[in-house]
Amino acid sequence: MTRVTTVLRRARKAIQDFDLLKALQSEINHELSNPAPFQNEECGSLGDFSIEWDSRNSQDVLLRRRFESGEEVAVSAILGADAGTEDRLPREALVKVCVKKPGLSSILQFDCRGFGDYRVPNFQIDNAYYIASTSGLDSSAYKGPSFSSLDPTLQTEFLRYLQARGIEENLISFLILHLHKKEQGQYVNWLHRLQAMAAHDE
């Protein structure tokens, strides 16, 4: 490889790096000057739940509530897949609710979704499982039928069961909004980290 070729390759690389830096800076400027509609909103509440896990580096959040009876309710939530829409409407929150009774090793687990406008969200249960023991999870064990196949009255009572434990509109509003704000902050931080790496001189 001749010296001229080496110089040309380095120049081409420098130009490409500069173009990437410009594109990253443009995206950062866009995100900071055009925040998503929900960014400055405050909606919903935790109720009697407390945040147990909410790392800046993870996409999920974990809430917990303990009743005087000893019953515990744990709620984990994460945003669903991006549908690729350009209007930046809130994505659905995938919510897992686990209920544990004192003195029992078994738990009830509900796979749920919160979706729609975070000001007045919709909430539905997709699955309800009985797990005999948290220490010996068996993927082949029967956990229950598909939720949609249950009698409508039973489906309604399961929903009321969760509502009585605080899984209601205010909490779902909080989760949808909180997860979107969390992801937005993570995206901007990701852009900054890429920018710093691209700008690093070898």
Backbone as JSON, one array per atom type, in Angstrom:
{
  "sequence": "MTRVTTVLRRARKAIQDFDLLKALQSEINHELSNPAPFQNEECGSLGDFSIEWDSRNSQDVLLRRRFESGEEVAVSAILGADAGTEDRLPREALVKVCVKKPGLSSILQFDCRGFGDYRVPNFQIDNAYYIASTSGLDSSAYKGPSFSSLDPTLQTEFLRYLQARGIEENLISFLILHLHKKEQGQYVNWLHRLQAMAAHDE",
  "N": [[0.86, -1.19, 0.0], [0.64, 2.12, -0.97], [1.92, 5.29, 0.19], [0.3, 7.39, -0.59], [-2.15, 6.13, -1.05], [-2.78, 5.34, 1.55], [-3.07, 7.83, 2.81], [-5.26, 8.8, 1.39], [-7.26, 6.98, 2.13], [-7.43, 7.49, 4.87], [-8.32, 10.12, 4.77], [-10.8, 9.76, 3.55], [-12.08, 8.25, 5.52], [-12.09, 10.11, 7.61], [-13.82, 12.01, 6.57], [-16.18, 10.52, 6.38], [-16.58, 9.96, 9.11], [-16.99, 12.56, 10.01], [-19.36, 13.19, 8.69], [-21.09, 11.37, 9.94], [-20.98, 12.38, 12.54], [-22.16, 14.89, 12.15], [-24.75, 14.08, 11.42], [-25.56, 12.77, 13.77], [-25.47, 14.92, 15.61], [-27.42, 16.53, 14.5], [-29.7, 14.95, 14.91], [-29.74, 14.85, 17.7], [-30.15, 17.58, 18.27], [-32.66, 17.87, 17.13], [-34.25, 16.17, 18.75], [-34.01, 17.45, 21.23], [-35.06, 19.98, 20.75], [-37.56, 19.48, 19.77], [-39.46, 18.05, 21.61], [-41.19, 15.01, 22.45], [-44.82, 14.91, 22.53], [-45.71, 13.99, 25.02], [-43.69, 14.52, 26.8], [-43.58, 16.62, 28.69], [-45.74, 16.12, 30.23], [-47.74, 15.25, 33.08], [-49.19, 12.57, 34.56], [-51.51, 10.27, 35.97], [-50.79, 8.03, 38.77], [-48.8, 6.41, 41.34], [-50.26, 5.34, 43.36], [-50.65, 3.18, 46.05], [-48.37, 1.78, 45.52], [-44.83, 1.22, 45.42], [-41.76, 2.19, 43.87], [-39.55, -0.27, 43.04], [-37.5, -1.01, 41.37], [-35.8, 0.72, 38.9], [-33.79, 1.22, 36.87], [-31.56, 3.39, 35.11], [-30.37, 2.23, 32.96], [-31.87, 0.12, 32.1], [-34.83, -1.09, 30.4], [-37.14, -1.63, 31.71], [-39.47, -1.38, 34.51], [-40.05, -1.92, 37.98], [-42.55, -2.42, 40.32], [-43.86, -2.55, 43.67], [-46.22, -3.67, 46.1], [-47.25, -4.0, 49.41], [-49.57, -5.51, 51.5], [-51.33, -5.11, 54.63], [-52.18, -7.59, 55.42], [-50.2, -9.24, 54.61], [-50.12, -10.06, 52.05], [-48.59, -9.75, 48.84], [-48.05, -7.71, 45.99], [-46.55, -7.6, 42.93], [-45.47, -5.64, 40.22], [-44.34, -5.57, 37.0], [-43.2, -3.74, 34.2], [-42.87, -2.91, 30.74], [-42.22, -1.25, 27.64], [-44.09, -2.08, 24.72], [-43.37, -3.43, 21.42], [-42.18, -1.17, 18.91], [-44.38, 0.2, 16.66], [-43.7, 1.59, 14.45], [-44.91, 3.97, 13.78], [-45.29, 7.37, 12.79], [-46.47, 9.39, 14.2], [-45.91, 9.42, 16.85], [-47.51, 8.41, 18.86], [-48.44, 7.13, 22.09], [-46.98, 3.99, 22.84], [-48.05, 0.65, 23.63], [-48.01, -0.6, 26.99], [-46.48, -3.4, 28.3], [-47.5, -5.36, 30.81], [-46.79, -7.16, 33.7], [-48.29, -8.82, 36.31], [-47.93, -10.05, 39.53], [-49.27, -11.92, 42.14], [-48.93, -12.74, 45.47], [-49.73, -14.74, 48.18], [-49.55, -14.68, 51.76], [-47.61, -17.19, 53.37], [-47.85, -19.06, 51.36], [-46.31, -20.78, 48.62], [-47.04, -20.6, 46.06], [-48.04, -18.54, 43.23], [-50.16, -16.1, 41.63], [-50.14, -15.15, 38.34], [-50.47, -12.55, 36.05], [-50.6, -11.64, 32.72], [-50.68, -8.64, 31.15], [-51.92, -5.73, 29.33], [-51.49, -2.27, 28.84], [-52.87, 0.35, 27.06], [-53.41, 2.8, 24.4], [-54.51, 6.24, 24.75], [-52.62, 7.78, 27.2], [-53.83, 9.38, 29.07], [-56.42, 8.51, 29.43], [-56.32, 5.49, 29.66], [-56.63, 2.19, 28.16], [-57.06, -1.08, 29.51], [-56.2, -4.44, 29.65], [-56.42, -7.96, 30.36], [-54.35, -10.5, 29.22], [-53.45, -13.06, 29.8], [-53.88, -15.41, 32.46], [-52.25, -16.98, 35.02], [-51.67, -19.81, 37.12], [-49.09, -20.47, 39.22], [-47.41, -22.98, 40.69], [-45.08, -23.0, 42.3], [-42.54, -20.69, 42.92], [-39.95, -21.42, 43.04], [-39.55, -23.66, 41.58], [-40.03, -23.54, 38.66], [-41.63, -24.88, 35.9], [-41.57, -25.23, 32.56], [-43.24, -26.86, 31.12], [-45.42, -27.33, 32.67], [-48.94, -27.29, 33.36], [-50.6, -24.26, 33.3], [-52.96, -23.01, 33.03], [-55.93, -22.18, 31.04], [-56.22, -20.37, 27.87], [-56.79, -16.93, 28.32], [-58.82, -15.62, 26.93], [-60.58, -17.64, 26.4], [-61.98, -18.11, 28.66], [-64.99, -17.97, 30.66], [-66.95, -15.05, 30.16], [-67.89, -13.74, 32.49], [-66.13, -14.67, 34.43], [-63.76, -13.6, 33.43], [-64.27, -10.89, 33.81], [-64.39, -10.82, 36.6], [-61.77, -11.49, 37.29], [-60.5, -9.18, 36.37], [-61.61, -7.29, 38.12], [-60.53, -8.28, 40.45], [-57.82, -7.62, 40.16], [-58.08, -4.85, 40.04], [-58.93, -4.29, 42.64], [-56.57, -4.55, 43.92], [-55.13, -2.4, 43.21], [-54.43, -2.18, 40.55], [-55.24, -0.25, 38.34], [-56.76, 2.46, 36.44], [-55.28, 4.89, 37.06], [-52.74, 3.94, 37.79], [-51.96, 2.58, 35.46], [-51.91, 4.7, 33.64], [-49.78, 6.16, 34.74], [-47.68, 4.28, 34.35], [-47.53, 3.94, 31.51], [-46.87, 6.55, 30.66], [-44.54, 7.06, 32.18], [-42.78, 5.07, 31.23], [-42.49, 5.83, 28.56], [-41.25, 8.35, 28.82], [-38.91, 7.52, 30.05], [-37.75, 5.89, 28.04], [-37.35, 7.85, 26.08], [-35.43, 9.53, 27.26], [-33.35, 7.67, 27.42], [-32.84, 7.23, 24.74], [-31.83, 9.72, 23.84], [-29.53, 9.86, 25.44], [-28.18, 7.66, 24.4], [-27.64, 8.58, 21.81], [-25.84, 10.63, 22.45], [-23.73, 9.12, 23.52], [-22.91, 7.64, 21.26], [-22.1, 9.75, 19.67], [-19.89, 10.74, 21.14], [-18.19, 8.56, 20.94], [-17.79, 8.37, 18.16], [-16.48, 10.74, 17.77], [-14.11, 10.35, 19.0], [-10.64, 10.4, 18.78], [-8.32, 8.28, 17.2]],
  "CA": [[0.0, 0.0, 0.0], [1.46, 3.32, -1.08], [1.62, 6.35, 1.15], [-0.82, 8.18, -1.13], [-3.36, 5.35, -0.79], [-3.04, 5.42, 2.99], [-3.56, 9.17, 3.09], [-6.62, 8.92, 0.82], [-8.18, 6.2, 2.96], [-7.62, 8.22, 6.12], [-9.14, 11.3, 4.47], [-12.16, 9.28, 3.32], [-12.6, 7.86, 6.83], [-12.34, 11.34, 8.37], [-15.03, 12.64, 6.0], [-17.31, 9.69, 6.8], [-16.79, 10.2, 10.54], [-17.54, 13.9, 10.15], [-20.75, 13.12, 8.25], [-21.83, 10.71, 10.99], [-21.08, 13.32, 13.66], [-23.17, 15.89, 11.79], [-26.07, 13.44, 11.48], [-25.88, 12.55, 15.18], [-25.75, 16.21, 16.23], [-28.71, 16.97, 13.97], [-30.74, 14.18, 15.58], [-29.78, 15.33, 19.09], [-30.79, 18.9, 18.25], [-34.09, 17.66, 16.84], [-34.9, 15.6, 19.93], [-34.03, 18.43, 22.31], [-35.88, 21.14, 20.4], [-38.91, 19.01, 19.44], [-39.76, 16.92, 22.5], [-42.46, 14.3, 22.22], [-45.94, 15.59, 23.21], [-45.89, 13.51, 26.4], [-42.49, 14.73, 27.6], [-43.82, 17.54, 29.8], [-47.01, 15.75, 30.86], [-47.78, 14.52, 34.35], [-50.48, 11.89, 34.51], [-51.57, 9.04, 36.73], [-50.08, 8.0, 40.05], [-48.4, 5.1, 41.83], [-51.17, 4.86, 44.4], [-49.94, 2.61, 47.2], [-47.19, 1.05, 45.07], [-43.54, 1.91, 45.47], [-40.84, 1.75, 42.81], [-38.48, -1.11, 43.58], [-36.41, -1.09, 40.39], [-36.0, 1.63, 37.78], [-32.43, 1.57, 36.46], [-31.45, 4.21, 33.9], [-29.83, 1.43, 31.87], [-32.8, -0.93, 31.7], [-36.05, -0.59, 29.8], [-38.31, -1.97, 32.51], [-39.65, -0.81, 35.85], [-40.67, -2.89, 38.88], [-43.27, -1.83, 41.45], [-44.31, -3.53, 44.66], [-47.15, -3.22, 47.13], [-47.46, -4.99, 50.47], [-50.77, -5.26, 52.29], [-51.21, -5.46, 56.04], [-52.45, -9.02, 55.53], [-49.01, -9.98, 54.19], [-50.18, -10.28, 50.6], [-47.7, -8.89, 48.05], [-48.34, -7.57, 44.57], [-45.42, -7.06, 42.17], [-45.84, -5.24, 38.87], [-43.23, -5.2, 36.13], [-43.74, -3.2, 32.95], [-41.93, -2.52, 29.69], [-42.95, -0.84, 26.45], [-44.19, -3.05, 23.64], [-42.59, -3.14, 20.21], [-42.51, 0.05, 18.17], [-45.13, -0.12, 15.45], [-43.14, 2.35, 13.35], [-45.75, 5.11, 13.44], [-44.59, 8.65, 12.82], [-47.18, 10.39, 15.0], [-45.37, 9.33, 18.2], [-48.54, 8.06, 19.84], [-47.89, 6.2, 23.09], [-47.04, 2.56, 22.6], [-48.64, -0.07, 24.74], [-47.15, -1.09, 28.05], [-46.67, -4.8, 28.63], [-47.51, -5.35, 32.28], [-46.9, -8.45, 34.35], [-48.71, -8.65, 37.71], [-47.82, -11.27, 40.32], [-49.9, -11.81, 43.46], [-48.48, -13.8, 46.36], [-50.4, -14.77, 49.48], [-48.63, -15.07, 52.83], [-47.61, -18.6, 53.75], [-47.96, -19.93, 50.19], [-45.22, -20.64, 47.66], [-47.65, -20.39, 44.74], [-48.38, -17.17, 42.86], [-51.0, -15.84, 40.47], [-49.46, -14.24, 37.42], [-51.33, -12.01, 35.0], [-49.96, -10.9, 31.64], [-51.66, -7.61, 30.81], [-51.49, -4.65, 28.46], [-52.09, -0.95, 28.96], [-52.69, 0.93, 25.72], [-54.24, 3.95, 24.08], [-54.13, 7.54, 25.31], [-52.22, 7.59, 28.6], [-54.72, 10.15, 29.96], [-57.54, 7.6, 29.7], [-55.84, 4.27, 29.0], [-57.35, 0.92, 28.21], [-56.3, -2.1, 30.21], [-56.8, -5.76, 29.48], [-55.66, -9.14, 30.75], [-54.16, -11.45, 28.12], [-53.3, -14.4, 30.35], [-53.88, -15.57, 33.92], [-51.57, -18.25, 35.31], [-51.41, -20.27, 38.48], [-47.76, -21.07, 39.26], [-47.4, -23.7, 41.96], [-43.93, -22.65, 43.12], [-41.6, -19.81, 42.24], [-38.61, -22.02, 43.1], [-39.45, -24.79, 40.66], [-40.83, -23.26, 37.47], [-41.55, -25.92, 34.88], [-42.18, -24.66, 31.36], [-44.23, -27.78, 30.57], [-46.54, -27.48, 33.61], [-50.19, -26.63, 32.98], [-50.79, -23.04, 34.09], [-54.32, -22.53, 32.85], [-56.33, -22.01, 29.64], [-56.07, -19.01, 27.35], [-57.71, -16.06, 29.05], [-59.98, -15.28, 26.1], [-61.51, -18.76, 26.35], [-62.71, -18.18, 29.93], [-66.32, -17.38, 30.7], [-66.84, -13.59, 30.29], [-68.08, -13.33, 33.89], [-64.88, -14.95, 35.12], [-62.79, -12.6, 32.96], [-64.6, -9.64, 34.49], [-64.03, -10.93, 38.02], [-60.31, -11.4, 37.37], [-60.17, -7.77, 36.22], [-61.96, -6.64, 39.38], [-59.56, -8.78, 41.42], [-56.63, -6.79, 40.02], [-58.44, -3.47, 40.39], [-58.97, -4.21, 44.1], [-55.18, -4.53, 44.37], [-54.51, -1.16, 42.75], [-54.1, -2.2, 39.12], [-56.35, 0.49, 37.75], [-56.46, 3.48, 35.43], [-54.23, 5.82, 37.46], [-51.44, 3.25, 37.74], [-51.64, 2.3, 34.06], [-51.53, 6.0, 33.07], [-48.42, 6.44, 35.22], [-46.72, 3.37, 33.73], [-47.37, 4.26, 30.08], [-46.17, 7.83, 30.55], [-43.2, 6.92, 32.75], [-41.95, 4.26, 30.35], [-42.16, 6.62, 27.37], [-40.24, 9.34, 29.2], [-37.68, 6.77, 30.32], [-37.16, 5.52, 26.77], [-36.91, 9.06, 25.39], [-34.16, 9.92, 27.86], [-32.35, 6.68, 27.05], [-32.5, 7.44, 23.32], [-30.95, 10.9, 23.74], [-28.24, 9.46, 26.03], [-27.56, 6.77, 23.42], [-27.1, 9.44, 20.75], [-24.66, 11.31, 22.98], [-22.63, 8.16, 23.64], [-22.43, 7.38, 19.91], [-21.4, 10.96, 19.22], [-18.61, 10.78, 21.82], [-17.34, 7.51, 20.38], [-17.43, 8.73, 16.8], [-15.58, 11.89, 17.81], [-12.85, 9.96, 19.64], [-9.49, 10.26, 17.87], [-7.51, 7.08, 17.43]],
  "C": [[0.9, 1.24, 0.0], [1.03, 4.35, -0.05], [0.42, 7.17, 0.7], [-2.14, 7.46, -0.84], [-3.76, 5.44, 0.67], [-3.63, 6.77, 3.35], [-4.99, 9.34, 2.59], [-7.64, 8.16, 1.67], [-8.46, 6.91, 4.28], [-8.51, 9.44, 5.91], [-10.6, 10.9, 4.28], [-12.83, 8.91, 4.65], [-12.95, 9.1, 7.66], [-13.6, 12.03, 7.89], [-16.28, 11.86, 6.44], [-17.63, 9.89, 8.27], [-17.44, 11.56, 10.76], [-19.01, 13.92, 9.75], [-21.63, 12.45, 9.32], [-22.02, 11.64, 12.18], [-22.13, 14.39, 13.38], [-24.57, 15.32, 11.9], [-26.5, 13.21, 12.93], [-26.24, 13.86, 15.87], [-27.1, 16.75, 15.77], [-29.86, 16.25, 14.68], [-30.87, 14.61, 17.04], [-30.5, 16.67, 19.18], [-32.3, 18.77, 18.02], [-34.82, 17.15, 18.08], [-35.03, 16.62, 21.06], [-34.95, 19.61, 22.02], [-37.32, 20.77, 20.03], [-39.28, 17.82, 20.31], [-41.1, 16.29, 22.15], [-43.57, 14.97, 23.01], [-46.08, 15.21, 24.68], [-44.77, 13.94, 27.34], [-42.72, 15.62, 28.82], [-45.14, 17.25, 30.53], [-46.77, 15.12, 32.23], [-49.16, 13.88, 34.42], [-50.41, 10.6, 35.31], [-50.81, 9.12, 38.04], [-49.75, 6.56, 40.42], [-49.4, 4.51, 42.8], [-50.37, 4.38, 45.6], [-48.73, 1.76, 46.8], [-45.94, 1.89, 45.28], [-42.66, 1.35, 44.36], [-39.7, 0.97, 43.46], [-37.27, -1.17, 42.66], [-36.74, -0.15, 39.23], [-34.64, 2.14, 37.32], [-32.46, 2.41, 35.18], [-31.0, 3.38, 32.7], [-30.75, 0.31, 31.41], [-34.09, -0.31, 31.18], [-37.28, -0.79, 30.68], [-38.34, -1.23, 33.83], [-40.38, -1.85, 36.69], [-41.27, -2.16, 40.07], [-43.68, -2.93, 42.41], [-45.26, -2.87, 45.65], [-47.34, -4.35, 48.14], [-48.68, -4.57, 51.29], [-50.53, -5.67, 53.74], [-51.43, -6.95, 56.27], [-51.22, -9.87, 55.22], [-49.01, -10.3, 52.71], [-49.26, -9.28, 49.89], [-48.15, -8.89, 46.59], [-47.12, -6.92, 43.92], [-45.88, -6.78, 40.75], [-44.58, -4.88, 38.1], [-43.82, -4.75, 34.8], [-42.61, -2.77, 32.03], [-42.76, -2.11, 28.48], [-42.97, -1.97, 25.43], [-43.39, -2.6, 22.44], [-43.1, -1.88, 19.52], [-43.2, -0.35, 16.87], [-44.64, 0.66, 14.24], [-43.98, 3.53, 12.93], [-44.97, 6.4, 13.6], [-45.24, 9.68, 13.73], [-46.81, 10.33, 16.48], [-46.46, 9.11, 19.25], [-47.95, 7.09, 20.85], [-48.05, 4.75, 22.66], [-47.65, 1.87, 23.81], [-47.58, -0.47, 25.76], [-47.49, -2.55, 28.32], [-46.46, -4.94, 30.13], [-47.69, -6.77, 32.81], [-47.21, -8.21, 35.82], [-48.63, -10.01, 38.4], [-48.39, -11.02, 41.71], [-49.47, -13.01, 44.28], [-49.15, -13.65, 47.71], [-49.41, -15.2, 50.56], [-48.76, -16.55, 53.17], [-47.72, -19.57, 52.59], [-46.76, -19.71, 49.27], [-45.76, -20.38, 46.25], [-47.93, -18.9, 44.5], [-49.41, -17.19, 41.73], [-50.27, -14.84, 39.6], [-50.41, -13.84, 36.31], [-50.46, -11.27, 33.98], [-51.0, -9.93, 31.08], [-51.07, -6.61, 29.83], [-52.24, -3.37, 28.81], [-51.85, -0.23, 27.65], [-53.64, 2.1, 25.51], [-53.69, 5.23, 24.68], [-53.8, 7.36, 26.79], [-53.09, 8.39, 29.57], [-55.93, 9.31, 30.36], [-57.2, 6.26, 29.03], [-56.83, 3.12, 29.06], [-56.44, -0.11, 28.87], [-56.99, -3.44, 30.01], [-55.84, -6.85, 29.95], [-55.56, -10.07, 29.55], [-54.07, -12.88, 28.62], [-53.37, -14.35, 31.87], [-53.32, -16.95, 34.23], [-51.57, -18.54, 36.81], [-50.06, -20.98, 38.44], [-47.58, -21.66, 40.65], [-46.26, -23.29, 42.87], [-42.98, -21.78, 42.32], [-40.21, -20.41, 42.2], [-38.45, -23.17, 42.11], [-40.31, -24.6, 39.43], [-40.58, -24.31, 36.4], [-42.31, -25.41, 33.65], [-43.27, -25.56, 30.79], [-45.45, -27.94, 31.48], [-47.77, -26.73, 33.11], [-50.43, -25.43, 33.9], [-52.2, -22.49, 33.97], [-54.64, -22.36, 31.38], [-56.02, -20.6, 29.15], [-57.16, -18.14, 27.98], [-58.97, -15.78, 28.25], [-61.0, -16.4, 26.04], [-62.33, -18.9, 27.64], [-64.1, -17.56, 29.79], [-66.2, -15.87, 30.91], [-67.02, -13.09, 31.72], [-66.8, -13.55, 34.68], [-63.79, -13.97, 34.7], [-63.01, -11.27, 33.68], [-64.18, -9.68, 35.96], [-62.51, -10.92, 38.22], [-59.87, -9.93, 37.27], [-60.48, -7.01, 37.51], [-61.0, -7.04, 40.5], [-58.29, -7.93, 41.37], [-56.92, -5.34, 40.41], [-58.45, -3.28, 41.9], [-57.57, -4.16, 44.69], [-54.41, -3.35, 43.8], [-54.11, -1.12, 41.3], [-55.27, -1.55, 38.38], [-55.83, 1.64, 36.9], [-55.31, 4.4, 35.81], [-52.84, 5.2, 37.36], [-51.02, 2.99, 36.3], [-51.23, 3.59, 33.34], [-50.09, 6.34, 33.46], [-47.4, 5.58, 34.48], [-46.47, 3.72, 32.27], [-46.53, 5.52, 29.92], [-44.73, 7.71, 31.04], [-42.27, 6.15, 31.82], [-41.57, 5.01, 29.07], [-41.11, 7.68, 27.68], [-38.89, 8.68, 29.42], [-36.98, 6.42, 29.01], [-36.63, 6.74, 26.01], [-35.57, 9.53, 25.93], [-33.05, 8.97, 27.48], [-31.91, 6.87, 25.59], [-31.53, 8.62, 23.17], [-29.57, 10.57, 24.33], [-27.47, 8.55, 25.08], [-26.93, 7.57, 22.28], [-25.83, 10.14, 21.22], [-23.47, 10.36, 23.09], [-22.05, 7.81, 22.27], [-21.61, 8.56, 19.38], [-19.99, 11.03, 19.85], [-17.66, 9.73, 21.25], [-16.87, 7.86, 18.98], [-16.41, 9.87, 16.76], [-14.22, 11.54, 18.4], [-11.75, 9.75, 18.6], [-8.69, 9.01, 18.21], [-6.06, 7.49, 17.76]]
}
